[in-house]
């Protein structure tokens, strides 16, 4: 097998990605034992600690199963999935934005159909807090309030998986927004369309909620 030297700074992460690619490509069969640490060290051109950390990463993701004193084995293909939070961390801004667009638009549409009166009161409270934070000029408070507003819509959608997914995504959305926006101007400019989004959800108009969210995203 051809050696694959690793030159990136995060050696363990790079080894994990390369080894994960091999597993996904079917170079190892389900239940097959992984080569020994010395063999992997030779293949990837890294030290033992990097190999062990890479194996730990893949074991946590469900790709590998470590049996102490026996060896490391390839898990069932159905269990192969990188943890979502870890995947978000290495995602580019363009990919994150695309996911945000698809997720928020569907959430808005479902919230218009499934919300309760309690949900509507919560969305309105979050909207008022968002607008007040935008007017105050406090960027960090404004970003958090904006995320909380959209999170309240996700909770109103009536699908706990969508709500959990958005909550996981929002952790990375906040840091991205703080880098993207120098001040609260964009949040001030979109107050009217956020009000429109709220009103369309309240009126149970899913099509209008979709269009309103699309305006927010395009802005």
Number of C-alpha atoms within 10 A of each C-alpha: 4 7 12 15 13 16 11 10 8 10 20 23 18 17 29 21 15 16 20 22 12 12 19 14 10 11 10 16 16 15 14 12 17 18 14 11 17 12 12 20 21 15 17 21 18 19 15 15 13 20 23 16 16 22 25 18 21 24 20 14 18 19 25 26 21 17 9 7 6 8 13 20 20 21 20 14 15 8 11 18 14 16 13 12 13 10 10 17 12 9 12 10 14 9 11 17 15 11 13 16 17 12 17 21 21 17 27 29 24 24 28 27 17 17 20 15 10 9 20 20 13 17 25 18 14 21 22 16 19 25 20 17 22 26 16 13 15 13 20 17 17 24 24 20 21 22 21 20 22 22 21 22 29 30 23 27 24 18 14 12 12 17 21 14 14 22 18 14 19 18 15 16 21 16 13 16 15 15 9 10 13 10 16 19 13 12 23 18 13 17 19 14 17 23 15 17 26 23 18 22 27 22 13 18 18 23 15 19 28 21 18 23 23 17 14 18 16 7 11
